[in-house]
Amino acid sequence: MGTDKRYVTLPSRAARRYPTIPAFLARAVRTYADRVALRLPIAREGRLTLQETTYRELWDLAGKLATWLYARGVGEGDRVAIIAKPSLGWAVAFVATQRLGAVAMPLDVGLQVPEIRRLLLEAEVSVIFCAPERYGELAPLTKEVPGLKEVVALEEAVGALSLWEILPGELSFKEAQPDQEDLAVLMYTSGTTGDAKGVMLCHRNITANIEAMLKMIRVGPEDRALTIVPWYHIYGLTASFLAPLWVGASVTYTDDYRNLISIAQKARVTIIIAVPKLYHGLWRRLAENIQASVGKRLLFRFAPRFLGKLIKKKLLGEQFRFFISGGAPLHPEVAGALRRLGIGIMEGYGLTETAPVLTISEAFDPPGTVGRPLPGVQIKIDQPDSEGLGEVLARGPNIMLGYYKNPKRTREVFTEEGWFRTGDLGKLDAQGRLYLAGRKKNMIMLESGKKVYPEEVEWEFSRIPEIAEVLVYEDTTRGQPMVAAMVYPNWDLLREQGVTDPERARDLIWEKIKEAQQNLASFKRLRDKDSLTIVDQPFEKSTKQEIKRHLYLNRPVRRQ
């Protein structure tokens, strides 16, 4: 099928050479063959255990699967979709795809069949590896998608063709030698804007990003990373799956928030890689625990690092080193509180189109910054205003090849000089650290010329216990731009307070908002109760738990 270089139009080739994904994995296997690469929690007879897979075992299993794929005509440039949560089978399918020089196409396991069908047709996919529970609805697609040869479940299931039953006993396939510019991963954006695009990432994009990240984050073979970020997001794939394997570390994945601490303790993790939602929740629980004890309040005030040492030892063990956050904004208050306790947290910033990391903070940077650019990455602010704020532009070897089969959109996101337009607003300080304000398209411009960034207002309101979810937006229904909010209430808490009527809930929440927004400049506040809407259903969200704003700003909302 080839690698569709006709769609690669704007970015120039890198001046230096980077290893391809299969080349760096092969090197890791030679160096760390008997070390544990993956630890995956499984429940056996009511007990939580960790399934361990070494580098050599992962490589050998991938070789067997590559043999099976090769026998079915899958080779260089062919698309292989993986539609499942992370698992050993997921990792085997990805590595096998790379060893054949094929293109991995990780898709969100939560996508509906019509959307999956559209993406499979667009990408001309040859084989699907899927979660066993999706097999029944995806297997018929072999009759609907031209060129789709097989659908294979990644785990054993009744009536499903399983990966574990197709692996041959002997290896017999042509090990590919792809070029660093060849397409390695076709990653579709999460679709929070309702406009999912196929992002073409070559081997150089991903390995250059890993190499640069590891120059800023000291990680080695003795590290044990735990991640909750699914590998079908580029943050999860690059930062939490591939990057640890570059240096011989191990990766533990779980989406079990309830048992996360016990899994972390069992794996003796040194690093946790997650999205801000985890850290926001962690700090809320820690803050409640601290406030409930006079002794802990005094320690937090006068000896915070001693208190932090006790907390870290109890929750994660003395071997634990630091947190890494990405995928969405980490609130400065949370970063500041954890760092005050002596618990380091590094915050990265980037996009799917940048493979993904552009900048990363140091573990104890000032709260609010997403840090300095990675080595080899350039950041500049386009048309900064009087406060230094403007659109963040980026350039570097990690910037995508372009959008798949969409040269028009590709041209739109690059300047004539080859800078990638991120769509984010930010500013740089004197030390070259980047501070973000929010998405350019979300910004509310008031008649006074003042700018309001919804993300800042949403954070203040999200701390109100009676609010479960909030979306802040620009309301023009009263003749001029105003700040408004849609809220889905925390009905469990409201019922405990005897509130079951939506209008009573609105009155109570409005009083709470009036109090909370005293922390905001007057122009950022909701003017009156008419600016507050109570919605009757939780907001639809992406798998990164970002509200799909377009669903609520471009059509009527079901309100109470």
C-alpha positions, -999 to +999 in steps of 0.1 A: +000+000+000+029+023+006+032+051+031+011+077+014+039+103+011+016+122-013-001+135+019+032+146+035+034+182+022+047+208+046+072+198+073+108+194+062+129+163+068+150+163+100+186+174+097+198+145+119+190+108+121+168+092+147+162+055+154+130+040+142+105+025+167+115-012+158+152-003+159+150+012+194+129-016+207+153-042+192+182-023+210+162-024+243+156-061+240+193-068+234+203-047+264+175-055+289+162-089+276+154-105+310+142-073+328+105-068+332+090-046+305+053-048+315+034-054+347-004-057+343-027-062+373-051-091+370-076-105+396-073-142+404-096-158+429-103-125+445-067-115+448-049-088+429-017-100+412+007-086+386+013-103+353+049-097+344+064-098+308+101-094+301+115-075+271+125-108+254+090-123+260+073-092+245+097-093+215+092-130+209+054-128+211+054-098+187+076-118+163+050-147+163+022-123+156+042-106+129+046-140+113+008-145+113+002-110+099+029-115+072+013-147+060-019-127+055-002-101+033+003-074+059+035-055+052+051-021+049+027+008+050-004-013+057-028-001+084-034-022+115-061-009+139-059-016+177-092-009+194-089-019+231-076-008+265-039-014+272-030-051+278-003-075+270-021-083+237-022-045+229+015-042+234+022-074+213+000-061+184+017-027+184+053-041+184+044-067+157+030-040+135+062-019+139+084-049+131+066-053+098+070-017+089+032-014+090+013+016+105-003+012+139-037+029+142-048+030+179-084+039+184-104+047+215-122+016+227-153+037+234-159+048+198-192+037+183-193+013+153-204+040+127-174+062+137-150+032+136-163+022+102-157+057+088-121+057+101-114+022+089-126+032+054-106+064+054-074+047+065-079+015+044-072-008+074-061-043+068-065-060+102-083-050+135-072-061+169-099-054+194-112-058+229-131-092+232-163-074+241-162-055+208-155-085+187-191-094+179-200-059+165-167-054+147-162-088+130-190-081+104-169-051+092-148-075+071-178-075+047-182-037+048-147-023+047-128-032+014-094-047+022-102-056+058-089-091+061-093-101+098-107-090+131-089-106+161-098-103+198-068-095+221-081-119+248-099-152+247-137-149+244-165-173+234-170-172+196-141-148+190-109-154+170-083-148+197-047-135+194-035-162+217-048-190+195-034-177+162+003-174+172+024-199+152+052-219+168+079-207+144+090-172+132+089-166+095+085-130+083+105-102+068+118-079+094+112-044+080+139-017+079+117+015+077+131+050+072+128+075+100+104+095+077+080+066+071+046+067+087+046+047+120+014+057+137-019+071+124-034+087+155-069+102+154-075+132+176-100+126+204-127+146+188-135+171+216-142+196+189-163+172+168-137+172+141-115+142+146-084+143+123-059+116+114-025+128+126+004+112+107+034+106+129+065+091+114+092+072+133+113+103+137+084+123+153+080+098+181+116+087+188+129+123+187+102+132+212+112+103+235+149+111+232+143+148+241+120+139+270+145+117+286+171+144+285+148+164+309+134+135+330+160+113+346+147+077+342+167+045+342+164+007+342+155+006+380+124+028+375+089+014+376+064+036+360+027+033+367+003+049+342-035+054+340-032+070+305-045+047+278-021+039+250-046+049+223-038+085+232-004+098+220+005+109+255-001+074+268+017+057+238+048+079+238+053+090+274+039+061+294+045+030+271+074+036+247+096+061+267+101+038+297+111+009+273+138+032+258+158+030+290+149-005+303+123+006+328+090-012+334+055-001+328+024-009+349-010+002+334-043+003+352-076+021+348-087+009+383-088+042+402-102+025+433-073+001+437-046+024+422-027+029+455-026-008+462-015-016+427+012+011+430+024-004+463+025-039+449+045-028+418+067-006+440+064+022+415+089+051+414+069+073+389+032+078+383+022+092+348-014+104+348-039+131+338-047+161+361-080+146+372-060+120+393-039+147+410-068+171+416-087+142+433-056+132+452-050+167+466-087+171+476-085+139+497-051+150+512-064+185+519-095+171+537-073+147+557-049+176+567-078+199+577-093+171+599-062+170+621-048+199+642-014+182+641-013+178+604-025+214+599+004+226+620+029+204+601+016+216+567+021+252+579+055+249+596+071+216+584+053+207+551+082+186+537+082+164+568+045+159+564+050+152+527+076+126+535+052+108+559+024+109+533+046+096+505+060+068+526+025+057+537+008+059+503+036+049+478+067+039+496+101+055+501+113+045+466+087+068+450+103+097+431+078+120+413+045+125+394+042+134+358+010+152+346-002+158+310-032+156+287-050+186+302-042+216+324-030+209+360-043+236+383-014+257+399-029+253+433-026+215+432+009+216+418+019+242+444+005+222+473+022+189+462+055+207+457+051+224+491+049+189+506+081+180+488+064+158+463+077+166+429+053+169+400+064+175+364+038+189+340+041+184+303+024+202+275+018+192+239-007+179+214-014+148+193+002+167+164+035+171+183+039+135+193+031+149+219+054+168+243+065+203+235+075+215+270+079+200+304+083+216+338+108+206+364+095+188+395+096+219+417+091+247+391+068+277+401+032+266+400+014+275+367+042+269+342+044+240+319+081+245+317+107+250+290+108+235+255+123+201+251+158+200+235+154+205+198+119+221+201+114+258+195+085+278+210+074+313+201+044+335+208+025+348+178+014+384+179+016+388+217-007+414+234+003+439+260+005+411+286+027+389+263-001+365+255-005+351+220-009+319+202+018+293+209+037+283+178+061+253+178+088+239+155+109+207+159+115+171+148+084+159+167+059+179+146+036+157+126+039+150+089+004+163+084-033+153+086-041+121+067-057+128+033-063+164+043-036+187+028-059+217+031-062+214+069-024+206+071-016+239+053-039+258+076-021+248+108+014+257+095+028+292+089+047+299+058+079+295+079+069+260+090+057+269+125+029+247+138-001+266+152-011+249+184-044+269+190-033+275+226-028+309+241+003+314+263+033+336+272+069+330+280+087+343+311+123+357+313+136+322+319+119+308+288+092+289+307+058+287+291+025+297+308-008+287+292-040+307+294-064+284+275-076+274+240-077+303+216-111+293+203-126+291+238-115+327+248-144+351+256-138+386+244-159+412+263-171+445+249-146+462+272-118+444+254-111+422+285-103+386+278-118+357+299-104+322+297-131+297+306-107+272+321-098+296+349-134+302+358-143+265+356-116+257+381-130+281+407-165+267+402-154+231+402-143+234+438-178+240+449-189+206+464-225+210+450-212+212+414-203+179+397-194+193+363-192+228+349-188+244+314-181+281+311-189+298+278-196+331+260-233+340+261-245+366+235-283+361+240-286+394+258-270+416+231-234+416+243-208+390+252-212+378+288-197+350+309-221+322+315-220+287+329-238+254+325-237+232+356-246+196+362-252+194+400-238+169+425-272+154+432-259+129+458-247+158+480-278+179+473-302+151+483-283+148+516-291+185+521-328+178+513-326+195+478-343+175+450-359+202+429-338+216+401-349+252+407-339+250+444-306+234+433-301+264+410-307+289+438-283+271+461-256+268+435-259+304+425-253+314+461-222+292+462-210+307+429-214+343+441-191+334+470-166+314+449-162+341+422-150+366+447-116+350+439-120+362+403-116+397+388-150+413+384-151+411+346-146+373+349-177+367+370-213+356+361-234+388+362-265+373+377-285+340+381-298+343+346-262+335+335-264+301+352-281+271+335-287+237+352-284+208+328-302+175+335-274+151+323-237+149+328-217+164+299-204+141+272-167+137+276-137+123+258-117+095+273-093+121+288-124+134+306-125+166+287-160+180+280-169+179+243-177+216+243-190+217+207-219+195+216-232+222+240-222+254+223-235+246+188-269+232+196-297+236+222-289+220+256-314+200+276-319+223+306-339+224+338 
